[in-house]
Amino acid sequence: MRERVNLRTALVAFGFALLAAGIYAAAIRGLADVHFTRARLSLEAKLDNLALVQSGLQEASRLEPANPMFVERLANLREQRALGLDRNDPAARTILLEALGGHREAARMRPGSSYAWASIALLKLRLDQMDFEFYGALERAARLGPWEPQVQIALADIGLASWRLLAEPAKIIVRAALERALRREEREIRRLAAAHRSLPLICAEGPLPLRLAALCVKI
């Protein structure tokens, strides 16, 4: 019986893994994109697919509740659904809170996952909750994922979006994330910087690491 359940779980997970992986990448790097109409329309067009994937992941999670991958992916899907709604829609905030709960559970199950902590920090920012949990998640994501490109992009995205409000220790984390991300993801960092329009503020505060300083010279 146990083997049958495991096989069913594996089939469900495999069937949705590719689509869920793409949605995860979009969710963790797209804080700025929420403000663009084209991205909004794209998300709305995918709602049917999101519902289908969510249903499959819920079934997989029910069959294997101790698997943090299912918990994390389900939280990502909830976040993506919320981003397809108007920012002022109360339903969007409710879904974001549900997604935050999922990422908290994923972090509890897999505390060494830098992705889980980066997701928590992103969601706390989306919810305008820059509190102790936000800063703790930011610090853990930076410490656990220094060479994870998507984590560094997420930290850079958070910093560019909230630079005026960040405490100095968090600004140090963001500068380091920007420096690492610029090694391989300069185009993405430029895109995020253009969306948030906060790079001149970062450049003005210094001291800056080499790659970030070079980028500041170009703006």
Secondary structure as UniProt FT lines:
FT   HELIX           2..29
FT   HELIX           32..35
FT   HELIX           37..45
FT   HELIX           47..63
FT   TURN            65..66
FT   HELIX           68..83
FT   TURN            87..88
FT   HELIX           90..109
FT   TURN            111..112
FT   HELIX           114..126
FT   TURN            127..128
FT   HELIX           132..144
FT   TURN            146..147
FT   HELIX           149..162
FT   HELIX           163..165
FT   HELIX           168..184
FT   HELIX           186..196
FT   HELIX           199..205
FT   HELIX           210..218
//
